[in-house]
């Protein structure tokens, strides 16, 4: 309870106005995906809790990692809101610290969480890993340290000299090592890469795109109307012709599973041509 020391009298109406300012005004939802060092979506067996922590160290909200949905999301944080932050609520536009807690009690700091509007939903992607940073030509990627150690061992076994370079293409298949890591493919096997295996575009109907997937990985589609100075934008996809639209899809949560999946894309209205590229998220 907040105690006020006043020099004069405060009316009951004014006291009620002060109290009401700190009442919760709704909930902001944070829908997200937590992945391991292999870039695979974690399941409930990982026994990880995600906490949203205020700058004063108070846990505002927490949730356990669940088995992923078909979109690849495996946690949902519900952030209670007030017009002014309290010990149990956040205010809109606050930034909370995200802490990942293993069952053993080990805590790791993760991406800061931005609090949005009441009754709105935001999406975040988190990695439960230690990372190494690589920069080339102004581009920086954060690659899991465990993965770097693993690929370095492969390089030594294959007689490839030097440090792991995520921007290189060791198997010369036109796909960078880092892109292959994201897709779950082998950067030393030119026949193993993310690619569209079938495509169909009936007139005035959904575009269908088929591809080989790796379980535990999440995929999406980018589109542009021209390949001359293309402007790629994320395109909503459907898991079936009658499904609702999703930003991304996860064909299988089983990390050992591989197979072929087909997703569907709504054509751009009035477009005479439209181009797509498949992406591992």
N, C-alpha and C positions, 0 to 999 in steps of 0.2 A: 504494500500500500504506500502511496506517495503522501507524505505529510507536508502541509503548507503552513508557513509562519507568516501571518499577515499583520501589517501595521494598522489596518482598519478592518471594517466589516466587509465580507463578501456575500453577496446575495446567493440564495439557493440556486437560482437560475444560472448564475455565472459558474458556480461549482459544478453543476450538471454539465455545462458546456465543456469545461476542462476535462471531466471524466469521459465524456462521449468521444472526445478527440482521440482517445487511446483504445476505443473498442475496435475489434477486428472488422475490417471492411470487405473481407472476402479471402480468396485463396488463389495464389498463382501456382500453376502446375509446371513442373520441369520434367519433361519426358526425355529419357536418354538411353544411351548405349554405353556399357562398360566393356572394354575389350582387354584381352591379355597381350603379352608381348608378341604373340604370333598373329596379332590383329584379328583374333577370333572372338566372337561375342561370348561372354561368360554366361554360365547357367547358374542355377541356385546351388549346385554342388560346390561352387567356389567359396560359399559361405563368407561373402563380403557385405558389409553394411556401408551405405553411403549417407553421410551426415552433412547437413547444411548448417554451418557454424557462424554466428555473428562475430564481429571483430573483438567483442569482449569475452569470447570463448564459450558463449552459451549456445547449445545445440537447439536450433529453431525447428528442424525437421530431420527425420531419418527414415530410411527404408532399407530393406534387404534386397540384394540382387535376386531377381526371379528368373525363371526360365523365359527366354526371349519370345516375343510375339513374332508374327510372320514378317513384321517390318524390321525386326532386329532389335527393338527396344526391350531393355530388360530391367528398367527401374522407373519409378514415378515418384518424385518428391512433391509433397503438397506444402507450400510455404504459406502459413497464416499471415495475413496482412493487417496493419493498422495505419492510420494516417501518420502516426509517429511511432518509430520502432520502440519495442519494449523488450523485456527479458524473454518473452515467448513469441514475439511477432517481429516481422520485418516491415519496412515501409517500401512503397514502390520506388524503384531506381536504386535501392540499396545494393551493395555487393556483398555477398556472403562467401566465406571460405568453404570449399568442398573438401571433406576429409574422408578417405577410404579406410575402413577398419576391417582387418581380417579377424577370423574367429580366434586366432592366437592372441589378439590384442594389439598387433602391430598396426600403427597408423601411418598413412602416407598422405601428404598434401596433394591435391589435384587442382584442376582448373577452377578459377573463381566463378561463382554463379551470380549472374545479374538478375535481380528481381524485377519482374515485369508487372503488367496491369492485373487487377483482380479478374478472375475467371478466364484469363488468357492462358495459353500453353506455349512454352518455349522448348526447344530441343537442344541437347548438348551431347557431345561425344567425349568419353573419358577413356584414358588408358591406365591400367594398373601396372605400371612398369617404371624402371629407371631408363633414361634416354641418353643418347649421344647426339650432338648437333652437327650437321654437315651443311656447309654453305658453298654455293657455286653460282657465279653469274647473278648474284643478288637473290637467289632462291635458297631458302633454308628448309631442311626437313629434320624432324626429330625421329630418330630411328632407335627402337628398343635396344638397350645395351646387350641383353641376352641374345638378341638376333644377330647383332654385329659379331659377337663371339662365335656364334654358330656358323655364320657364313664365312668367317675368317678360317675356321677349321676346314670347311669345304674347300676353300681356296688353296690352303696348304696341301690338302690331299690331292687336289687336281693340278698342282704345280703353278697356280696363278699367283704372281707376286703382288705385293702392295697391300694397303689397307682396304677394307671394304668401301667401295664408292657407290652410294645409292643412285648417283646420276649416270653411272656407266651402264653398259649393256653387254654383260659378259658372254651371253650366248648369241649375240648379234641377231636377235629376232625382231628388232625395232621397238622393243619395250624396255624401259629402264629397269634396273635392279629394284628400285624402290616401288615402282608400279607393280612389278611382279610380286613383291612382298605383300602389298596391299591386296592383291588378287588371290594370294595363296598358291601361286604357281612357282615353278622351279627356275631361278635365274640362270641356271647352267644347262637348261634343256630347251633348245630352240623350238621344239614341237609342243612345249607346254606353256601356253600363254592364253590370256583372256581374249576371246574373240567371238564375234557373232557367227553362229553356225548356220542360221537360216533366217530369212526375212521375207515378209509378205505385206503388201500394201494395197488391199482391194480398194477400189474407188469409193470415196465417202465412207470408209469403214476404218476400224482400228488397225494401226500398224502392229504386226506381231514380230517380236524379236526373240530368237532362240539363242542360247549360249550354254557352254559347259561351266557349271558352278563347282565351288569347293565349299563343303559344309562349314557353317560358322561364320561365313563371310557375307557381307551385305553389298547389294548391287543397285545401281541406278542408271538413268539415261540422261544424257545431255543432248540438246538439239540446237541447230542453227538453220536459218533459211537460205544461207549462201556459204559456199566455201571460199569466196573471195572476201578476205578480211572477216572471217567468221566471228560471230558473237555467240559463244556457247552459253546456254542457260539450262538449268535443271528442268527436266520434263517429268511431270507426274506420270506414274505407271500404274497398271492394273495387273493383278495376278491371274485374272480371268476376264473374259469379255463383259461379264456382268458385275464384276467387283467394283468397289469404290476405289478412288485414286489414292496412291501412296507416294511418298517422296522416295522411298527405297524399298527393296524387298530382300528377304533372306530365304532362299529356297529350302534350306535345311539347317538345323541347329547342331547336327552331329558333325564334329570336326573331322571325322574319318570318312564322311560321305561325299561322293562326287557323282555328278550326273548332268542331265540336260534339263534346263528350265526354259519356259517361254513366258514372256511378259508382253503386255499390250499397251500401246501409246495412242492417245487421242491426236488425230492430225490437226495441225495448225489451221485455223479458219481462214479460207481464202488463199492459202499458200499454193503456188504453182510447183514448188519443190520444197523438200524438207530433208535434212540430213541428221543422222543420229550417231552417237558414239556411246558404247557401253562402258560404265565406270564401276570399279570396286571402291566402295566408300570407306 
